[in-house]
C-alpha cells in the first residue's frame, strides 16, 4: 500500500523545503526514509507518510512548521501544508486556494511564497 516518493512528489517536497527554519535538516532526513500513500480528490491531494527505520524526532511542538503557496498563471494558488505529528512528518496537504479542481501534473512551482511558523522561524 505504501510506496516510494515519485519524481513529481519529490519536486513538491524539495520546493517546500527550500527555505530555512529550525529543525529543517531533521525533517529532510525523515523525508529520505519515507514511504507514502497519495490520495487525490477534486481540489485536494493528501500525501500520508510512513517512516521506515530509526529517525530523530522533530523537537518542536509545531503542527505546521511550513506553508508554501505556489502561484499559478491560469488559476488560484496551490497551497502546501506540511503536518508534523509526534515529532514525525505525517502529511503533506495540497489544495487549490479557491477549491477548484487540482491538476497534480500541472502545478507550477516557478513563483512560490513561504510562511514559516513563528516558533521555528530563523531570525534574520
Phi, psi and omega per residue, in radians:
X1 nan -0.851 3.052
X2 -1.359 2.588 -3.110
X3 -2.445 3.033 3.092
X4 -1.208 2.718 3.043
X5 -1.266 2.268 -3.137
X6 -1.522 3.091 -3.034
X7 -1.087 -0.763 3.139
X8 -1.089 -0.813 3.132
X9 -1.123 -0.658 3.110
X10 -1.117 -0.655 3.096
X11 -1.114 -0.700 3.092
X12 -1.071 -0.823 -3.122
X13 -1.110 -0.798 3.137
X14 -1.022 -0.759 3.133
X15 -1.152 -0.774 3.127
X16 -1.036 -0.688 -3.059
X17 -1.592 0.257 -3.095
X18 -1.531 0.527 3.104
X19 -2.448 2.545 -3.102
X20 -1.421 2.379 2.968
X21 -2.782 2.788 -3.094
X22 -1.104 2.282 3.119
X23 1.518 0.043 -3.112
X24 -0.996 -0.768 -3.107
X25 -1.093 -0.608 3.096
X26 -1.115 -0.758 3.139
X27 -1.166 -0.657 3.096
X28 -1.075 -0.691 3.091
X29 -1.140 -0.673 3.105
X30 -1.113 -0.761 3.111
X31 -1.014 -0.628 -3.087
X32 -1.184 -0.308 3.141
X33 -1.923 0.207 -3.012
X34 -1.622 2.565 2.907
X35 -2.083 2.765 -2.996
X36 -2.351 2.822 2.856
X37 -2.140 2.232 -3.113
X38 -1.934 2.149 3.104
X39 -2.087 2.213 3.139
X40 -2.123 2.356 3.040
X41 -2.156 -2.940 -3.025
X42 -0.944 -0.976 -3.061
X43 -2.057 0.363 -2.892
X44 -2.635 2.410 2.991
X45 -2.208 2.339 3.074
X46 -2.137 2.120 3.066
X47 -1.928 1.952 3.122
X48 -1.661 2.401 -3.079
X49 -1.868 2.541 2.987
X50 -2.293 2.164 -3.102
X51 -1.619 2.324 3.115
X52 -1.878 2.181 3.123
X53 1.665 -3.121 -3.116
X54 -1.323 2.466 3.091
X55 -2.443 2.764 2.995
X56 -1.487 2.224 -3.139
X57 -1.267 2.583 3.047
X58 -1.153 2.152 -2.957
X59 -1.482 0.046 -3.094
X60 -1.875 2.496 -3.135
X61 -1.535 1.024 -3.099
X62 -2.084 2.155 -3.125
X63 -1.237 -0.784 -3.123
X64 -2.210 1.635 -3.106
X65 -1.290 -0.484 -3.048
X66 -2.471 2.424 3.043
X67 -2.237 2.467 3.096
X68 -2.263 2.377 3.015
X69 -1.973 2.156 3.121
X70 -1.835 1.980 -3.098
X71 -1.382 2.299 -3.079
X72 -1.832 2.597 -3.140
X73 -1.207 -0.704 -2.983
X74 -1.943 0.121 -3.110
X75 -2.700 -3.112 3.114
X76 -1.156 2.805 3.106
X77 -1.054 2.710 3.016
X78 -1.824 2.255 -3.055
X79 -1.828 2.351 3.114
X80 -2.060 2.158 3.085
X81 -2.115 2.179 3.081
X82 -1.679 2.124 -3.137
X83 -1.796 2.310 3.099
X84 -2.006 2.254 3.115
X85 -2.266 2.170 3.127
X86 1.056 0.564 3.110
X87 1.426 0.159 -3.061
X88 -2.268 2.468 3.048
X89 -1.019 2.300 -3.054
X90 -2.035 -0.791 -3.051
X91 -2.705 2.513 2.903
X92 -1.920 1.961 -3.111
X93 -1.728 2.229 -3.082
X94 -2.262 2.235 -3.137
X95 -2.656 2.775 3.069
X96 -1.430 2.443 -3.064
X97 -1.112 -0.426 -3.132
X98 -1.925 0.239 3.113
X99 1.125 0.355 3.021
X100 -1.405 2.978 -3.080
X101 -1.058 2.354 3.109
X102 -1.625 2.352 3.104
X103 -1.982 1.647 -3.024
X104 -0.963 -0.627 -3.089
X105 -1.349 -0.182 -3.059
X106 -2.106 0.339 3.116
X107 -1.267 2.122 -3.138
X108 -1.538 2.347 -3.130
X109 -2.044 0.334 -3.084
X110 -1.342 -0.522 3.130
X111 -2.210 1.802 -3.094
X112 -2.177 2.738 3.108
X113 -2.349 2.451 -3.078
X114 -1.985 2.570 2.955
X115 -2.251 2.004 -3.127
X116 -1.720 2.317 3.071
X117 -0.968 2.325 -3.068
X118 -1.013 -0.490 -3.129
X119 -1.199 -0.384 -3.116
X120 -2.105 0.085 -3.135
X121 -1.232 2.409 3.074
X122 -1.468 2.277 -3.136
X123 -1.326 2.290 -3.133
X124 -1.605 nan nan
